[in-house]
Amino acid sequence: MPKVEQGRLFGLDGMGSYTAEELDELADQHLHRIDDPKNTDDPKWLKRRAARLRKLARQKETALEHKMDQR
């Protein structure tokens, strides 16, 4: 899974190649994994990860809006 943290947003495995919609879908997948009985991940970790993905998606949307306003 690509890293969400600052400084790792772009690159070969970075989040720069994902759209805001794709990041929201990834966040939804993380939240759905909480209810999965076969899940071995900590629910708190999954919630934090989903929150970070959603934050990044909002940042991408804001950046896109700003880019469009500049034109």
C-alpha positions as CSV (number, residue, x, y, z in Angstrom):
1,M,0.0,0.0,0.0
2,P,1.4,3.4,-0.9
3,K,2.3,5.7,2.0
4,V,-0.1,8.6,2.9
5,E,2.4,10.6,5.1
6,Q,3.9,13.9,3.9
7,G,7.0,13.4,1.8
8,R,5.8,10.1,0.5
9,L,2.8,11.4,-1.5
10,F,4.5,11.1,-4.9
11,G,6.9,8.7,-6.5
12,L,6.7,5.2,-7.8
13,D,4.3,3.9,-5.1
14,G,3.0,7.3,-4.0
15,M,-0.5,8.6,-3.7
16,G,0.0,11.2,-6.4
17,S,-1.3,8.8,-9.0
18,Y,-4.7,8.3,-7.3
19,T,-7.7,10.6,-7.8
20,A,-9.7,11.9,-4.9
21,E,-12.5,9.5,-5.7
22,E,-10.1,6.5,-5.7
23,L,-8.8,7.6,-2.3
24,D,-12.3,7.8,-1.0
25,E,-12.9,4.3,-2.2
26,L,-9.8,3.1,-0.5
27,A,-11.0,4.7,2.7
28,D,-14.3,3.0,2.4
29,Q,-12.5,-0.4,1.9
30,H,-10.6,0.2,5.1
31,L,-13.8,0.9,7.0
32,H,-15.5,-2.1,5.6
33,R,-12.6,-4.3,6.7
34,I,-13.4,-3.5,10.3
35,D,-16.6,-5.6,10.2
36,D,-14.9,-8.5,8.4
37,P,-14.6,-11.4,10.8
38,K,-11.4,-12.5,9.1
39,N,-9.7,-9.1,9.6
40,T,-6.6,-9.2,11.7
41,D,-5.8,-5.5,11.6
42,D,-6.5,-3.2,14.5
43,P,-9.8,-1.3,14.0
44,K,-8.3,1.9,15.4
45,W,-5.5,1.7,12.8
46,L,-8.0,1.1,10.0
47,K,-10.0,4.1,11.1
48,R,-6.9,6.3,11.3
49,R,-5.8,5.2,7.9
50,A,-9.2,5.9,6.4
51,A,-9.2,9.3,8.0
52,R,-5.8,10.1,6.5
53,L,-6.9,8.9,3.1
54,R,-10.0,11.1,3.3
55,K,-7.9,14.1,4.3
56,L,-5.7,13.6,1.4
57,A,-8.7,13.3,-0.9
58,R,-10.0,16.6,0.4
59,Q,-6.6,18.2,-0.2
60,K,-6.5,16.9,-3.7
61,E,-10.0,18.3,-4.4
62,T,-9.0,21.7,-2.9
63,A,-5.9,21.8,-5.0
64,L,-7.8,21.0,-8.2
65,E,-10.4,23.7,-7.4
66,H,-7.5,26.2,-6.8
67,K,-5.9,25.1,-10.1
68,M,-9.2,25.7,-12.0
69,D,-9.7,29.1,-10.3
70,Q,-6.2,30.2,-11.5
71,R,-7.1,29.6,-15.1
